[in-house]
């Protein structure tokens, strides 16, 4: 594996604390594609006749990644890996087409396959190392898009039926279940939706997407647009609406790419703003948080037309451009916006340090981004040697690991260990009593205002501070 800095804990110990936006100093290359003609630079974890597509990689909380790849022989595949090691785990039949892959925390990968003898949603199980057909449901479906698998192995997706589409759910097991959460008016005349856009799915069997209102055939941009969450009982929650739907709305439209969705019903979405500019938002339909706004956010001039990604801490990742005109990956929580990585940055590769760059004016990043519970983010970028962007090193898929955050109450051993537990409780007890104030405050003096000023005594307040931050 290839990293820019010392290894960091990459699982639960780096989980974002209290929604803080982490810094990113450790980048790990997972796979790199390159032309077979570029024999000197080679490839990494991928044959040279295969390429990373412009699709978005999926990332789970364990740092496992999956991404669609293209073969030179008319086949397509799914690359799966972790920790800088991986291979193509699924090969399609010749001339078949795969769409973007999704992965859950159990390492189950789902992806659609069409233009083959057996179309449907396919799976790769990294535990059993087996691949196969998952479902062809709902009955009559001919296409499957925006496929997303949750942590219990249920799948939400946009199913196509010829005249129209619907947001669907499927499960397998002893009692397999299929259901439609919403359909377009072309399939059901009483539906208020003339078009359903790309969707996303969570652990509570909810599906979120942008929708266009109208009867069958009314799909023009002048139709009212909304962002909604669809529940299992076919009820829905209005998250946002444009000015065609509500003249008081600050939005004139929503991106067609899939939104992000948390388990507690918050949706991240990208919208064009009335009066100009674009923004990234996180909303539950009652409270809306502005993550970024090209009109008001410093060092952000463009929000790209790629999907945002959100984790349960409310950290939202997306692609944009900074004030220098450079492509960049951003993450924010509504208070802080962090630039994760940008064009011209030096990152580790199998060839040594490399630069995110193109030999021409092309965009350096490909596809969207994904963020996991720890705040780690996947992205793919064009690569070149640091001193010569004219030499192509192909495209690399990376994980940007979130730096560990300071945990309130985590004082033992000195510097903390990422968890508040009995060690921290004992550290307070062992330091009980008076202690010096600034500038040499004792580490156990943590209850307000805390080090370095402290309040000059280690007592029950500090003990309760540890207990209240336990875990």
C-alpha positions as CSV (number, residue, x, y, z in Angstrom):
1,X,0.0,0.0,0.0
2,X,1.1,3.5,-0.6
3,X,0.5,6.4,1.8
4,X,1.6,9.9,2.1
5,X,1.8,10.0,5.9
6,X,2.1,7.6,8.8
7,X,-0.8,5.0,9.0
8,X,-3.8,6.0,10.9
9,X,-6.7,4.0,12.4
10,X,-9.2,3.6,9.6
11,X,-12.3,2.2,11.3
12,X,-14.4,3.2,14.2
13,X,-11.6,4.9,16.0
14,X,-11.5,7.7,13.4
15,X,-15.2,8.2,13.4
16,X,-16.1,11.9,13.3
17,X,-16.8,13.2,16.8
18,X,-19.8,15.4,17.3
19,X,-19.9,16.1,13.5
20,X,-16.5,17.9,13.4
21,X,-15.0,18.3,9.9
22,X,-11.7,16.4,9.9
23,X,-8.5,17.2,8.2
24,X,-7.0,14.9,5.6
25,X,-3.3,14.1,5.4
26,X,-3.3,10.4,4.5
27,X,-4.1,9.2,1.0
28,X,-4.0,5.6,-0.1
29,X,-4.0,4.4,-3.8
30,X,-6.4,1.5,-4.3
31,X,-6.1,0.9,-8.1
32,X,-4.6,2.7,-11.1
33,X,-5.4,2.1,-14.7
34,X,-3.2,3.1,-17.7
35,X,-2.8,2.4,-21.4
36,X,-1.0,-0.8,-22.3
37,X,1.3,1.4,-24.5
38,X,2.6,3.2,-21.4
39,X,4.6,0.2,-20.3
40,X,7.1,2.3,-18.3
41,X,4.5,3.7,-15.9
42,X,2.4,0.5,-15.9
43,X,-0.8,-0.1,-13.9
44,X,-1.6,-1.0,-10.3
45,X,-4.0,-3.8,-9.3
46,X,-5.5,-3.8,-12.8
47,X,-4.5,-5.3,-16.1
48,X,-3.5,-2.6,-18.7
49,X,-6.4,-3.5,-21.0
50,X,-8.9,-2.5,-18.3
51,X,-9.8,1.1,-17.3
52,X,-11.4,2.9,-14.5
53,X,-14.6,4.5,-15.7
54,X,-16.1,7.8,-14.9
55,X,-18.4,6.2,-12.4
56,X,-18.4,6.8,-8.6
57,X,-16.7,4.3,-6.4
58,X,-18.6,2.9,-3.4
59,X,-17.0,2.9,0.1
60,X,-18.1,1.2,3.3
61,X,-17.2,1.8,6.9
62,X,-14.5,-0.8,6.8
63,X,-12.6,0.9,4.0
64,X,-13.7,-1.6,1.3
65,X,-14.3,-0.1,-2.1
66,X,-16.0,-1.2,-5.3
67,X,-16.1,0.4,-8.7
68,X,-17.2,-0.4,-12.2
69,X,-14.3,-0.9,-14.7
70,X,-14.2,-1.4,-18.5
71,X,-12.4,-4.1,-20.3
72,X,-10.7,-3.9,-23.7
73,X,-12.4,-7.1,-24.9
74,X,-16.0,-5.8,-24.8
75,X,-16.6,-6.9,-21.2
76,X,-17.2,-4.8,-18.1
77,X,-16.4,-5.6,-14.5
78,X,-16.5,-4.7,-10.8
79,X,-13.2,-4.1,-9.1
80,X,-13.2,-4.7,-5.3
81,X,-10.5,-4.0,-2.8
82,X,-9.3,-2.8,0.6
83,X,-6.1,-1.3,2.0
84,X,-4.5,-0.7,-1.4
85,X,-5.0,-4.3,-2.6
86,X,-7.8,-5.6,-4.9
87,X,-8.8,-7.4,-8.1
88,X,-11.7,-7.6,-10.6
89,X,-14.2,-9.8,-8.8
90,X,-16.9,-9.9,-11.5
91,X,-16.7,-10.0,-15.3
92,X,-19.7,-9.4,-17.4
93,X,-20.5,-11.3,-20.6
94,X,-19.2,-9.6,-23.8
95,X,-21.2,-6.5,-24.8
96,X,-23.2,-6.5,-21.6
97,X,-23.4,-3.2,-19.7
98,X,-22.9,-2.7,-15.9
99,X,-23.9,0.4,-13.9
100,X,-22.4,1.8,-10.8
101,X,-21.8,-0.5,-7.9
102,X,-22.9,-0.2,-4.3
103,X,-21.4,-1.8,-1.2
104,X,-22.7,-2.3,2.4
105,X,-20.8,-2.7,5.6
106,X,-20.9,-6.5,5.3
107,X,-18.9,-6.3,2.1
108,X,-21.9,-7.2,-0.1
109,X,-21.7,-5.5,-3.5
110,X,-24.7,-4.9,-5.8
111,X,-24.8,-3.6,-9.4
112,X,-27.1,-3.8,-12.4
113,X,-26.4,-5.7,-15.6
114,X,-28.3,-5.1,-18.9
115,X,-27.8,-6.1,-22.6
116,X,-27.1,-9.6,-21.6
117,X,-28.9,-13.0,-21.7
118,X,-29.9,-12.5,-18.1
119,X,-30.5,-8.9,-17.1
120,X,-31.1,-7.8,-13.5
121,X,-29.3,-6.8,-10.3
122,X,-26.2,-8.8,-9.6
123,X,-24.2,-9.3,-6.4
124,X,-20.7,-10.1,-5.3
125,X,-20.3,-11.4,-1.7
126,X,-16.8,-10.7,-0.5
127,X,-17.3,-13.0,2.5
128,X,-18.1,-16.1,0.4
129,X,-16.3,-14.8,-2.7
130,X,-19.3,-15.7,-4.8
131,X,-21.0,-13.7,-7.6
132,X,-24.5,-14.2,-9.1
133,X,-27.9,-12.8,-10.0
134,X,-29.7,-11.1,-7.0
135,X,-33.1,-10.2,-8.5
136,X,-34.9,-9.4,-11.8
137,X,-37.8,-7.8,-9.9
138,X,-40.2,-6.1,-9.9
139,X,-42.1,-8.2,-12.5
140,X,-41.9,-6.5,-15.9
141,X,-38.8,-4.4,-15.1
142,X,-36.3,-4.1,-18.0
143,X,-33.7,-1.8,-16.4
144,X,-32.3,-1.1,-13.0
145,X,-30.5,2.1,-12.0
146,X,-29.2,3.9,-8.8
147,X,-28.9,0.5,-7.2
148,X,-28.0,0.8,-3.5
149,X,-27.7,-2.0,-0.9
150,X,-28.2,-1.3,2.8
151,X,-26.7,-3.1,5.8
152,X,-29.3,-5.8,6.0
153,X,-28.9,-6.7,2.4
154,X,-32.0,-5.0,1.1
155,X,-31.7,-3.1,-2.2
156,X,-33.4,0.1,-3.3
157,X,-33.3,1.3,-7.0
158,X,-35.0,3.0,-9.9
159,X,-36.7,0.3,-12.0
160,X,-37.6,0.9,-15.6
161,X,-40.7,-0.6,-17.2
162,X,-40.7,0.8,-20.8
163,X,-43.3,3.5,-20.5
164,X,-42.1,4.7,-17.1
165,X,-40.1,4.1,-14.0
166,X,-40.6,3.5,-10.3
167,X,-38.6,3.6,-7.1
168,X,-38.4,-0.1,-6.0
169,X,-37.3,-2.2,-3.1
170,X,-36.2,-5.9,-3.1
171,X,-35.0,-8.3,-0.4
172,X,-34.0,-12.0,-0.6
173,X,-34.0,-14.8,1.9
174,X,-36.7,-17.1,3.2
175,X,-39.4,-14.5,2.5
176,X,-38.2,-12.4,-0.5
177,X,-40.1,-9.2,-0.9
178,X,-40.5,-6.7,-3.7
179,X,-42.4,-3.4,-3.6
180,X,-42.7,-0.1,-5.4
181,X,-42.3,3.0,-3.2
182,X,-43.3,5.5,-5.9
183,X,-44.1,5.3,-9.7
184,X,-44.3,7.8,-12.5
185,X,-47.7,8.9,-13.9
186,X,-47.0,6.9,-17.1
187,X,-47.3,3.7,-15.0
188,X,-50.1,4.9,-12.7
189,X,-52.3,7.9,-13.8
190,X,-53.0,8.9,-10.2
191,X,-49.3,9.4,-9.5
192,X,-48.4,13.1,-9.2
193,X,-44.9,12.5,-10.6
194,X,-44.2,12.8,-14.3
195,X,-40.5,11.8,-13.7
196,X,-38.5,10.2,-10.9
197,X,-34.7,11.1,-10.9
198,X,-31.8,9.0,-9.6
199,X,-32.4,7.7,-6.1
200,X,-30.7,6.6,-2.9
201,X,-31.6,4.2,-0.1
202,X,-31.0,3.9,3.6
203,X,-31.2,1.3,6.4
204,X,-34.8,2.2,7.2
205,X,-36.1,1.2,3.8
206,X,-36.5,4.8,2.7
207,X,-35.8,6.0,-0.8
208,X,-34.9,9.6,-1.6
209,X,-34.7,11.4,-5.0
210,X,-35.6,14.6,-6.9
211,X,-39.0,14.3,-8.6
212,X,-40.9,16.2,-11.3
213,X,-44.6,16.9,-10.9
214,X,-47.1,16.5,-13.7
215,X,-49.1,14.0,-15.7
216,X,-47.6,11.5,-18.1
217,X,-45.5,13.3,-20.7
218,X,-45.1,16.6,-18.8
219,X,-41.4,16.3,-18.2
220,X,-40.1,19.7,-19.3
221,X,-38.0,22.0,-17.0
222,X,-41.0,24.3,-16.4
223,X,-42.7,21.6,-14.4
224,X,-42.5,21.8,-10.6
225,X,-39.5,19.9,-9.1
226,X,-39.2,18.6,-5.5
227,X,-36.9,16.5,-3.4
228,X,-38.7,13.8,-1.4
229,X,-38.2,10.8,0.8
230,X,-40.5,7.8,0.0
231,X,-41.3,5.4,2.8
232,X,-42.2,1.7,2.7
233,X,-45.9,2.5,3.0
234,X,-45.8,4.7,-0.1
235,X,-46.1,7.9,2.0
236,X,-43.5,10.6,1.4
237,X,-41.8,13.5,3.1
238,X,-41.2,16.8,1.3
239,X,-37.6,17.9,1.7
240,X,-37.3,20.8,-0.7
241,X,-39.1,22.3,-3.7
242,X,-38.2,24.7,-6.5
243,X,-39.9,28.0,-7.5
244,X,-42.1,26.2,-10.0
245,X,-43.5,24.3,-7.0
246,X,-43.4,27.2,-4.4
247,X,-42.7,30.8,-5.6
248,X,-41.1,31.5,-2.2
249,X,-38.4,28.8,-2.7
250,X,-34.7,29.9,-3.0
251,X,-34.1,27.1,-5.5
252,X,-34.8,27.1,-9.3
253,X,-33.9,23.5,-9.8
254,X,-32.2,20.4,-8.4
255,X,-29.4,18.3,-9.9
256,X,-30.6,15.0,-11.5
257,X,-27.8,13.0,-9.8
258,X,-28.7,10.9,-6.7
259,X,-28.9,12.8,-3.4
260,X,-27.3,11.5,-0.2
261,X,-29.6,10.1,2.6
262,X,-29.0,9.4,6.3
263,X,-30.8,6.8,8.4
264,X,-32.5,9.6,10.4
265,X,-34.0,11.1,7.2
266,X,-31.7,14.0,6.2
267,X,-31.1,14.4,2.5
268,X,-28.0,16.1,0.9
269,X,-28.8,17.7,-2.4
270,X,-27.4,20.2,-4.9
271,X,-29.6,23.0,-6.2
272,X,-29.4,26.0,-8.5
273,X,-30.3,29.2,-6.7
274,X,-32.7,31.9,-7.6
275,X,-30.6,34.9,-8.6
276,X,-27.7,32.8,-9.7
277,X,-25.1,30.4,-8.1
278,X,-25.4,26.9,-6.8
279,X,-25.5,25.4,-3.4
280,X,-25.1,22.1,-1.4
281,X,-27.7,21.6,1.3
282,X,-28.6,19.1,4.0
283,X,-32.3,19.0,5.1
284,X,-34.9,16.9,6.9
285,X,-37.7,19.0,5.4
286,X,-37.9,21.2,8.5
287,X,-34.4,22.4,9.1
288,X,-32.1,23.1,6.1
289,X,-28.3,23.5,6.6
290,X,-26.3,25.2,3.9
291,X,-23.1,23.2,3.4
292,X,-21.7,25.4,0.6
293,X,-22.9,28.3,-1.6
294,X,-20.9,29.6,-4.6
295,X,-22.2,33.1,-3.8
296,X,-21.0,33.3,-0.2
297,X,-18.6,30.5,0.5
298,X,-14.9,31.6,0.3
299,X,-12.6,29.8,-2.1
300,X,-15.5,28.0,-3.9
301,X,-16.6,29.2,-7.3
302,X,-18.2,26.1,-8.9
303,X,-20.2,23.1,-7.6
304,X,-19.9,20.3,-10.1
305,X,-22.9,18.3,-11.4
306,X,-22.0,15.1,-9.6
307,X,-23.8,13.5,-6.6
308,X,-23.1,14.6,-3.1
309,X,-22.5,12.0,-0.3
310,X,-23.4,12.3,3.3
311,X,-22.7,10.3,6.5
312,X,-24.6,10.0,9.7
313,X,-22.6,12.8,11.3
314,X,-23.9,15.2,8.7
315,X,-20.6,15.5,6.8
316,X,-21.3,16.1,3.2
317,X,-18.7,15.6,0.4
318,X,-18.9,16.9,-3.1
319,X,-16.9,18.1,-6.1
320,X,-16.2,21.7,-7.0
321,X,-13.6,24.3,-8.1
322,X,-11.8,26.8,-6.0
323,X,-11.0,30.5,-6.5
324,X,-7.9,29.5,-8.5
325,X,-10.0,27.6,-11.0
326,X,-8.6,24.3,-9.8
327,X,-10.7,21.2,-9.4
328,X,-11.2,20.1,-5.8
329,X,-13.0,17.7,-3.4
330,X,-14.8,19.4,-0.5
331,X,-16.4,18.2,2.7
332,X,-18.5,20.3,5.2
333,X,-21.0,20.3,8.0
334,X,-22.6,23.7,7.6
335,X,-20.1,25.4,9.9
336,X,-16.8,24.4,8.4
337,X,-15.9,23.6,4.8
338,X,-12.7,21.7,4.2
339,X,-10.8,21.2,0.9
340,X,-9.9,17.5,1.0
341,X,-7.6,17.5,-2.1
342,X,-7.3,19.6,-5.2
343,X,-5.8,19.7,-8.7
344,X,-1.9,19.7,-8.7
345,X,-1.7,18.0,-5.2
346,X,1.0,15.5,-4.7
347,X,-0.3,12.1,-3.6
348,X,1.3,8.6,-3.1
349,X,1.2,6.1,-6.0
350,X,2.9,2.8,-6.8
351,X,5.4,4.8,-8.9
352,X,6.2,7.0,-5.9
353,X,4.9,10.6,-5.4
354,X,2.5,11.6,-8.2
355,X,0.6,14.7,-9.1
356,X,-3.1,15.0,-9.7
357,X,-3.0,16.6,-13.1
358,X,-3.9,16.3,-16.8
359,X,-1.6,16.8,-19.8
360,X,-4.3,19.2,-21.2
361,X,-7.1,21.3,-19.8
362,X,-9.4,18.3,-19.0
363,X,-11.0,17.9,-15.6
364,X,-8.7,16.0,-13.3
365,X,-11.3,14.2,-11.2
366,X,-13.6,11.5,-12.5
367,X,-17.1,10.4,-11.2
368,X,-18.5,11.4,-7.8
369,X,-17.3,10.9,-4.3
370,X,-18.3,8.7,-1.4
371,X,-17.9,9.3,2.3
372,X,-18.2,6.7,5.1
373,X,-18.9,6.9,8.9
374,X,-15.3,7.7,9.7
375,X,-15.3,10.6,7.3
376,X,-13.0,8.8,4.8
377,X,-13.7,9.8,1.2
378,X,-13.1,8.0,-2.1
379,X,-12.2,9.9,-5.3
380,X,-10.6,9.1,-8.6
381,X,-8.1,11.4,-10.4
382,X,-5.8,11.6,-13.4
383,X,-2.2,11.2,-12.4
384,X,1.2,12.4,-13.7
385,X,4.8,12.6,-12.4
386,X,5.3,15.6,-10.2
387,X,7.7,17.4,-12.6
388,X,6.0,16.6,-15.9
389,X,2.2,16.6,-16.4
390,X,2.7,15.8,-20.0
391,X,3.4,12.1,-19.0
392,X,0.2,10.2,-18.4
393,X,0.1,7.8,-15.4
394,X,-3.5,7.0,-16.0
395,X,-6.3,7.3,-13.5
396,X,-6.1,6.3,-9.8
397,X,-8.8,5.5,-7.3
398,X,-7.9,6.8,-3.8
399,X,-9.2,6.8,-0.2
400,X,-8.5,10.1,1.7
401,X,-8.5,9.0,5.3
402,X,-9.9,11.4,7.9
403,X,-7.3,12.4,10.5
404,X,-8.2,11.3,14.1
405,X,-10.1,14.0,15.9
406,X,-9.6,15.1,19.5
407,X,-12.2,13.2,21.7
408,X,-13.5,15.2,24.7
409,X,-12.4,13.4,27.8
410,X,-9.8,11.2,26.1
411,X,-6.8,11.9,28.2
412,X,-5.2,8.5,28.8
413,X,-2.5,7.7,27.7
414,X,-1.2,11.2,27.1
415,X,-2.6,12.3,23.7
416,X,-5.5,9.9,24.0
417,X,-6.3,6.6,22.2
418,X,-9.5,7.5,20.4
419,X,-11.9,6.2,23.0
420,X,-13.2,7.5,26.4
421,X,-13.1,4.6,28.9
422,X,-11.9,3.3,32.3
423,X,-8.3,4.5,31.6
424,X,-9.5,8.1,31.4
425,X,-11.6,7.6,34.5
426,X,-8.6,6.3,36.4
427,X,-6.4,9.2,35.1
428,X,-8.9,11.7,36.7
429,X,-9.0,9.7,40.0
430,X,-5.2,9.5,40.2
431,X,-4.8,13.3,39.6
432,X,-7.6,14.1,42.2
433,X,-7.1,17.4,43.9
434,X,-5.4,20.7,43.2
435,X,-3.4,21.1,40.0
436,X,-1.5,24.1,38.5
437,X,-3.3,26.4,36.1
438,X,-2.0,27.8,32.8
439,X,0.5,27.4,31.3
440,X,1.2,24.0,32.9
441,X,-2.4,22.7,33.6
442,X,-2.6,19.0,34.4
443,X,-4.3,17.0,31.6
444,X,-7.0,15.6,34.0
445,X,-8.4,19.2,34.6
446,X,-10.9,18.9,31.7
447,X,-14.2,20.2,33.0
448,X,-14.9,23.7,32.0
449,X,-13.1,25.5,30.8
450,X,-10.6,22.6,30.5
451,X,-6.9,22.7,29.6
452,X,-4.7,24.6,29.2
453,X,-6.4,27.1,31.5
454,X,-8.3,24.6,33.7
455,X,-10.0,25.7,36.9
456,X,-7.2,24.6,39.1
457,X,-8.7,21.5,40.6
458,X,-9.4,17.9,39.5
459,X,-12.7,17.0,41.1
460,X,-16.2,15.5,40.5
461,X,-16.8,17.9,37.6
462,X,-13.9,16.3,35.6
463,X,-15.1,12.8,36.6
464,X,-18.6,13.6,35.2
465,X,-17.1,15.0,32.1
466,X,-15.4,11.7,31.3
467,X,-18.6,9.8,32.1
468,X,-20.7,12.0,29.9
469,X,-18.3,11.4,26.9
470,X,-18.0,7.7,27.5
471,X,-17.5,5.4,24.5
